[in-house]
Amino acid sequence: MKKKLTVYLAACLLLIVSACGSRQLDALNPLETAVEVADLAEVAEVTALVPLEEGEGSVLTYPSKMLLLPDGTMVVKDSGGKVLAFSPEGRFVCRVGAKGRGPGEFTSVQDICYDDLNRTVCILDRGKILRYHAADGSFAGEVVIPRHNYDEFAPDGQGGFYLFAAASDSDSYDFTATFNTVSRIPAEGGQPTESFIPRKDYIMNTSLISRAWDGGYYLRPLEGEGVLYRLDRKISPVLRVDFGSKAMPQHYMINNGMPDFARYMMSDYFKNLLYVHDTGTMWYFQAIGPKAVGYHFVFAKSTEKGVMWKEVNDGDTPSIVMASDKDSFYVMVFSPSQFLGMDPARLSPVNRLVASAVKETGLSLNNNPLIARITFRQ
């Protein structure tokens, strides 16, 4: 009897495991489940405004990525090979590393990430990854990697890294040939030990990997696939995003054997996601829609119901969601002083919300970007 019971329980366990393994990945159609809003004040509020200090050594020209560290420090990747750290209050802390060819220096900044395991800010350079202490920007070590054209990277939770490449070194736009976009490099560096996620289409190498609110990392849905991946000790699919009949057809970028960016951007389709971020309860992402109009989406994780809004291309100041914590999204507003005197009707919904908060507080602005923490209501 005991033996039969053991066999029965084992069979039940096998069925449960099999059912879990075969569960279909949740699919989200943003156009069917999001409600368009014109006034973000109806669904969100600005909970903090943080001007980034402008001074000698801290001027930002064109920031392209920001990391939010566990203590609230904001590390910003700027154009020209600058990586700057700011306190939670916006005070300039230090410059991380320096450009050059000497020990501990980099020749280019392809990407940045924060390794929670080793508590270091990491910079992806050609042929190496450099580690720096976040407190003062001092050099902490180096990992040698293959001199491949890697675009972005993330820690793997075990001391090593995931490296992403949108294309092979000898790319011929042949999507039938197997090319895995993600390679795993061990902590000691050297050659990749594993590779993942085959390329299925031409990939725009923009805003590929972002830091999650809890310190993990996401790889945005790639062109031709639509699956959001979580990058931790293992790579796991999290969500499938599908724009339905408005989704970009596969290989649409390639026209007569070559990329056709104008045709791609001005098409009537939605392109893949950019700037994917999350809080404890919400997803945020951006997508380029028909005729190159920018669309923004926020969804509740529990219900997958959400809101969306469109960009206003009327001389408005750019603003991008750059990071997140458990409760809020961190929106970086470029040249914020420019929009205060503009007609609110000419501002995007997010800039209109931020401008109203700035006017209410009487905050003094400078020429560096402004960080606005925005919390969405469920």
C-alpha positions in Angstrom: 0.0 0.0 0.0 2.8 2.4 0.9 4.6 1.6 -2.3 1.4 2.3 -4.4 0.9 5.6 -2.5 4.5 6.7 -3.3 4.0 5.9 -7.0 0.7 7.7 -7.1 2.2 10.9 -5.4 5.2 10.8 -7.8 2.8 10.6 -10.8 0.8 13.5 -9.5 4.0 15.6 -9.0 5.1 14.7 -12.6 1.7 15.9 -13.9 2.0 19.2 -12.0 5.5 19.8 -13.2 4.5 19.0 -16.8 1.5 21.4 -16.6 3.7 24.2 -15.3 6.3 23.7 -18.0 3.7 23.8 -20.7 2.0 26.9 -19.5 1.6 29.4 -22.3 3.4 32.7 -21.8 1.0 35.5 -21.1 0.3 37.7 -24.1 -0.5 41.4 -23.8 -2.0 43.5 -26.7 -1.4 47.1 -25.6 -3.9 48.5 -28.1 -6.7 46.3 -26.9 -6.2 46.7 -23.1 -5.0 50.3 -22.7 -7.2 53.4 -22.5 -5.8 56.6 -24.1 -5.5 59.5 -21.7 -4.7 63.2 -22.5 -4.3 64.4 -18.9 -2.0 62.2 -16.8 -3.1 64.0 -13.7 -6.1 61.7 -13.8 -4.0 58.6 -13.3 -0.6 59.7 -11.9 1.2 62.2 -9.7 4.6 63.7 -9.4 6.0 62.6 -6.1 9.5 64.2 -6.3 11.4 66.6 -8.5 15.2 66.3 -8.6 17.3 68.7 -10.7 20.7 67.2 -11.4 23.4 69.6 -10.2 25.1 71.6 -13.0 28.7 72.6 -12.4 32.3 71.9 -13.4 32.6 68.3 -14.4 28.8 67.5 -14.1 27.3 69.0 -17.3 25.3 66.4 -19.2 25.0 66.7 -22.9 23.0 63.8 -24.2 22.3 61.2 -21.5 21.2 57.8 -22.9 20.9 55.6 -19.8 20.5 55.8 -16.1 21.0 53.3 -13.3 19.3 53.6 -10.0 21.6 52.0 -7.3 20.3 50.4 -4.1 21.1 53.5 -2.0 19.3 55.8 -4.5 22.5 57.0 -6.3 21.8 57.8 -10.0 24.5 56.8 -12.5 24.1 58.4 -15.9 25.8 57.4 -19.2 26.3 60.6 -21.2 27.6 61.2 -24.7 31.4 61.6 -25.3 32.3 58.7 -22.9 31.2 60.3 -19.6 29.6 58.3 -16.8 28.5 60.6 -13.9 27.1 59.7 -10.4 24.5 61.9 -8.6 23.1 61.6 -5.1 19.4 60.9 -4.6 19.0 64.7 -4.1 20.7 65.4 -7.4 24.1 66.5 -6.0 27.0 65.6 -8.2 29.0 62.8 -6.5 31.8 61.8 -8.9 32.8 60.9 -12.4 33.0 57.1 -12.9 36.3 56.1 -14.5 38.0 58.1 -17.3 38.5 57.9 -21.0 42.0 56.9 -22.1 44.3 54.0 -22.8 46.0 53.6 -19.4 45.2 51.1 -16.6 41.6 51.4 -15.5 40.6 53.6 -18.4 38.2 53.0 -21.2 38.3 54.0 -24.9 34.5 53.9 -25.3 31.4 53.4 -23.2 29.1 51.0 -25.0 26.9 50.5 -22.0 26.7 50.6 -18.2 25.3 48.3 -15.6 25.4 47.8 -11.8 26.6 44.5 -10.4 24.8 44.0 -7.0 26.9 40.9 -6.2 30.2 42.8 -6.4 28.6 46.3 -5.7 30.4 47.9 -8.7 29.4 50.1 -11.6 30.5 48.3 -14.8 31.4 49.8 -18.1 31.3 47.8 -21.4 34.3 48.8 -23.6 35.7 47.1 -26.7 37.3 43.9 -25.5 36.8 44.4 -21.8 34.5 45.2 -18.9 35.7 47.6 -16.3 34.5 47.7 -12.7 34.4 50.9 -10.6 33.4 51.7 -7.0 30.2 53.7 -7.0 31.1 55.9 -4.0 34.1 57.6 -5.6 34.3 56.2 -9.2 37.7 54.6 -8.5 38.9 51.6 -10.5 38.0 48.1 -9.0 39.0 45.6 -11.7 38.8 44.5 -15.3 37.3 41.5 -17.2 38.7 40.7 -20.6 36.1 39.6 -23.2 36.2 38.9 -27.0 36.5 42.0 -29.1 33.0 41.5 -30.6 30.6 44.3 -31.5 28.5 43.9 -28.3 25.8 46.5 -27.8 24.7 46.2 -24.1 25.2 43.9 -21.1 24.0 42.9 -17.7 25.3 41.0 -14.7 24.4 37.3 -14.5 24.0 37.1 -10.7 27.1 34.9 -10.4 29.9 37.3 -11.0 29.8 37.0 -14.8 27.9 38.9 -17.5 25.3 38.5 -20.3 26.5 40.3 -23.4 24.1 41.3 -26.1 24.9 41.7 -29.8 22.2 42.8 -32.3 24.2 41.4 -35.2 27.2 39.2 -36.0 30.5 40.6 -37.0 29.9 39.6 -40.7 26.2 40.4 -40.9 24.6 39.8 -44.3 20.9 40.2 -43.1 20.5 36.5 -43.6 17.9 35.6 -40.9 17.9 31.9 -41.8 21.4 31.5 -40.4 21.5 30.8 -36.6 22.9 33.7 -34.6 22.3 33.8 -30.8 22.1 37.4 -29.6 23.1 36.8 -25.9 26.4 35.3 -24.8 27.3 34.4 -21.2 30.8 35.3 -20.0 32.2 33.8 -16.7 33.4 36.0 -13.9 37.1 35.5 -14.9 36.3 36.6 -18.5 37.4 34.9 -21.7 35.3 33.2 -24.3 31.5 32.8 -23.9 30.3 29.6 -22.1 26.7 29.7 -23.4 24.6 31.5 -25.9 20.9 32.2 -26.0 17.9 33.8 -27.9 18.3 33.4 -31.7 17.9 36.5 -33.8 14.8 36.3 -36.0 14.8 39.8 -37.6 16.8 43.0 -37.9 17.3 44.4 -34.4 17.4 48.1 -33.6 20.3 48.3 -31.1 18.5 50.9 -28.9 17.4 50.6 -25.3 17.9 46.8 -25.2 18.6 46.1 -21.5 17.2 47.9 -18.5 17.5 47.5 -14.8 14.4 46.2 -12.9 13.1 47.9 -9.8 14.4 45.0 -7.6 17.9 44.9 -9.1 17.4 42.4 -11.9 17.6 43.1 -15.6 15.2 42.9 -18.5 16.0 42.3 -22.2 13.3 44.1 -24.2 11.2 42.2 -26.8 13.3 41.7 -29.9 12.1 42.4 -33.4 10.4 39.4 -34.9 9.7 37.8 -31.5 7.9 40.1 -29.0 9.0 38.3 -25.8 10.3 40.2 -22.7 13.1 38.3 -20.9 14.4 38.5 -17.3 18.2 38.3 -17.0 19.2 36.8 -13.7 21.1 33.6 -12.8 19.1 32.2 -15.7 17.2 33.8 -18.6 13.4 33.5 -18.3 10.6 34.7 -20.5 8.3 37.1 -18.6 5.7 38.5 -21.0 4.8 38.4 -24.7 3.7 41.7 -26.2 1.6 41.6 -29.4 0.2 44.5 -31.3 -2.0 42.2 -33.3 -2.8 43.4 -36.8 -0.8 46.6 -36.2 2.4 44.6 -35.4 5.4 45.1 -37.7 5.6 42.3 -40.2 8.7 40.2 -40.0 11.7 41.4 -42.0 9.9 44.6 -43.0 13.1 46.7 -42.3 15.0 45.0 -45.1 14.1 46.4 -48.5 16.0 45.2 -51.6 18.6 43.4 -49.4 19.4 46.5 -47.2 17.9 48.2 -44.2 15.4 50.9 -45.1 15.0 53.1 -42.0 12.6 55.7 -43.5 10.2 53.0 -44.8 10.4 51.2 -41.4 9.8 54.3 -39.2 7.1 55.9 -41.4 5.1 52.6 -41.8 1.6 52.2 -40.4 2.8 49.6 -37.9 3.9 49.6 -34.3 7.6 48.9 -33.9 9.0 47.0 -30.9 9.2 48.2 -27.4 11.8 50.7 -26.0 12.7 51.7 -22.4 11.0 48.8 -20.6 10.8 49.5 -16.8 8.7 48.2 -13.9 7.7 49.1 -10.4 6.4 46.6 -7.9 3.0 46.7 -9.4 3.3 48.4 -12.9 4.9 47.9 -16.3 6.1 50.9 -18.4 7.3 50.8 -22.0 7.4 53.0 -25.1 6.8 52.0 -28.7 7.2 53.9 -32.0 3.8 53.8 -33.7 2.5 54.6 -37.2 4.2 57.5 -38.9 7.0 57.5 -36.2 4.7 58.8 -33.5 5.9 57.9 -30.0 3.4 56.0 -27.8 3.8 55.4 -24.0 2.1 52.6 -22.1 1.6 51.8 -18.4 0.0 48.6 -17.2 -0.9 47.0 -13.9 0.9 43.7 -13.5 -2.0 42.1 -11.7 -4.8 43.0 -14.2 -2.8 43.9 -17.4 -5.2 46.9 -17.7 -3.5 50.2 -18.4 -3.3 53.6 -20.0 -1.4 55.0 -23.0 -0.6 58.5 -24.3 1.0 59.9 -27.5 3.9 62.2 -27.9 3.3 65.8 -29.1 5.9 66.6 -31.8 5.5 70.4 -31.5 8.8 71.7 -30.3 8.3 69.9 -27.0 11.3 69.1 -24.7 12.1 65.3 -24.8 11.5 63.2 -21.7 12.3 59.5 -21.2 11.6 57.1 -18.4 15.1 56.1 -17.4 14.7 54.0 -14.2 12.3 52.9 -11.5 12.0 51.9 -7.9 9.3 49.9 -6.1 6.7 52.7 -6.4 7.7 55.2 -9.0 9.1 55.7 -12.5 12.1 58.1 -12.9 11.4 60.4 -15.9 14.4 62.4 -17.2 13.3 65.7 -18.7 15.9 67.2 -21.0 16.3 71.1 -21.0 13.4 71.4 -18.6 13.5 75.2 -18.4 12.4 75.4 -22.0 8.9 74.0 -21.5 7.9 76.2 -18.6 6.9 79.1 -20.9 5.3 76.9 -23.5 1.5 76.6 -24.1 0.5 73.4 -22.1 -1.4 72.3 -25.2 2.0 71.9 -27.0 3.4 69.7 -24.3 3.2 65.9 -24.1 1.0 64.6 -21.3 4.0 63.7 -19.1 5.7 67.1 -19.6 2.4 68.8 -18.9 2.2 66.9 -15.6 5.8 67.8 -14.7 5.5 71.4 -15.7 2.5 71.8 -13.5 4.4 70.3 -10.5 7.4 72.6 -11.2 5.2 75.7 -11.2 3.5 74.6 -8.0 6.7 74.1 -6.1 8.6 77.1 -7.6 11.6 74.9 -8.2 14.7 76.5 -9.6 16.0 74.7 -12.7 19.3 74.6 -14.5 20.5 73.4 -17.9 21.0 69.8 -16.7 18.1 67.3 -16.9 15.4 67.2 -14.3 14.4 63.9 -12.8 10.7 63.6 -12.0 9.5 60.7 -10.0 6.0 59.7 -11.2 3.7 57.3 -9.4 0.7 55.8 -11.2 -2.5 54.9 -9.4 -3.9 51.4 -9.7 
